[in-house]
Amino acid sequence: MQARLLQIDTALLSQHVLIRRFREGEGAALYELVEDNYSFLYDAFPRTLREISDVEHAEFFVRRSLADWYLQNGYCFGIWHNETTQLIGMARLFHIDWETPKGEVGYFIDREYMGRGLMTEALRVVQQFAFKQLALEKLILRTAMENVASQRLARKCGFRREGDLRGDFRKLSGELIDTMLFGLTRSEYLGI
């Protein structure tokens, strides 16, 4: 564990969204978000759907995310709309390798808020957190080959396509699919 990470921000404010660590008792709000977007999340987030199968499991997910945060194993954020204060999405930094250091980023936003630039804004805030506060050297991002919107978002936020991974991801239906791998280095992010 790294002592300097005990003082990192748990809430990150931008123009339209607040990206902050989940708190105990917010499992119900997370469950509602997942349920409202179930068909959208079905293929892209099967593990999340299994882990957040009801309100009780959603609360367990929140508390496990808090434990991961404290143990520096991962960082899970809720994305809250500044005006409505509604939970509208989630972003996670996971698969963190402190030796390199690098990590993977995953995210989703409520269907009703797509196309408004809010996920772009949130991802940029998470990138800043990853590179400036966690001091990661690289972020990776994987998308399904058919997820053009996520690929466009990755490119908009500076990620570059690094390759394709065959048979890399299993959908909830059991189908094994290929993914597209994107990466962004610290020096690229900082413009060095």
N, C-alpha and C positions, 0 to 999 in steps of 0.2 A: 504494500500500500504506500501511496505517496502522500506525505503530510500536506503538501501544497494544495492538494485537491480537496482538502477539508473545507476550504474557504471559497469554493467556486459558487457562482450564482445559481440559484434554484428557480429564478424567474427572469425571463428575458422579454422585454417589451419592444414592440415595433409599432409602426404607424397604425396597423389595423388588427393585429393579433398579439395576444400574450401567450408566450410559450413558457410553460412552467412545469416543474416536477409535480406529479400527482401527489395528493395528500390522502391520508387515511379517511375513509368515508366517502370517497368519490367513485367507488366501484359502480354504484347505481347509474351515475351519469355516463360512465364509460360503457356500461352494458347497453344503455339506451342508444348511444351513438352507434355501437356495433350492430345492434338489432335493426336500427333504421337503415343501415347500409349493408345488410346481410348479403343480398344478391350481388352487390358490387364487390364485396370483400371475399365472396365465396371461393373464387379461384386464386386470388392474389395473396390472401392471408389465412390459409387453412389452419395453421398452428394457433394464430390469434383467436380464430373462431372457436377452436376446441378449448382453449384456455379460458375464454370468456363466454361460457355456455349459459350462464344464468347470473343473477345479481351477486350471489354468494361467491361464485368463481371469479367474477369481475373484481370484487373486493380483494380476493386472494391475489389476483394478478397485480393489482395496485400495490399491495403490501410487499409482494415479492419484488416488484420493480423498485420500491423504496430500499429494500435490503440490498439489491444489486447496486443501487446508487451508492449506498454507504460503504459497500465492499469494493467499489470501483470496478465492478464487472460489467456495468451497462448503465445507460442514462435514458430514461423514458420520460417523455414530456406530453402533457396534454396541450392542445392548441385551442385557445379560448378566444372568441371574437370580442374585441374591445368594446363594441357598442352594446351587444346583447348579453355579454358575459356568458354565452352558451359555449359548451364544449363542442368544437366543430371538427376536431381531428386529433391525430396522435403522430408523434415522431419519436424514433428510437435510435440510439447509438448502441450497437451491440457487436458481438464477436470481437471485442477489444483485445488487441495484442499489445501489451505494454512494452514488449521487447523492441518493437519496430519504432515507435508505436503507431498503430493504425486501427481503424474500426470500420464497421459497415453501418450505413444509415438506411432506415426504412421509414415510410410515412404513408398516411392516407388522410383525406379530408372528406367531410360529409358531401354527398352528391349535390346538395342544395347550394354549396359554396364553391363548387368547381367553376373554373373559367373566370374567376374574379381576381386572380393574382395572389390570393391569400396563401396558397401552398408554396408559391415561389418565395414570398416574403418570409414565411416560416422556415423554409429550408435554408435560406440565406442566414437567418439568425442562428440556426442549429450549426451551420458550417462555421460561423464565427466562433461559437462556443467550442466546437471541436478543435479548431486550429489555434485559437488564442488562449482559451482557458485550460483545455485538456492538453494542449501542445501536441496533438497528433500530427504525424508526418504525412498521413494519407487517409483519405476516406474512400470507401468503395460503395457502390450502389448496384444492385442487380434488379433487372426488370424482365418480365416475360417478353418474349419476342413480339407479341401482338399488342403490348401496352405502349402504344405510340405516345400517349399523353405523358407518361412518366419519363419516357426517353427524351421527349422535347423539354420537359422540366429539368432533367439532369443536364442537358446541354446548355440550357438557359442559365443555369447556376454554375457553369464552368467545368462540369465533368466531361471527360473525354472517353469515348468508347475504347475499351481495351481488348475486347474479344467476345466470343460467344462460348457459352458453357453448355455442352450437350448433356441431356438427361440430368439436369442440375436441380430440378425442383418438382415436387409432387403436389399436384392439386388435390383438393379435398375429395374429388371424384376418384382419385387414385392414378389419374393420368400423369405420366412423367413428361415434363416439357423442358425445352431448351431456354436458357436465359441469356440476356445481353449484359455484359459486365462493363461498368463505367468506373473510372477512377479520377480522383482529384488530389494532387499533392499539395503539401503546405506551401512550397515555393510557387506553384501555379496560382494558388489562392492569394498569396501575398504579392504576387506580381514580381517576384525576384528573378 
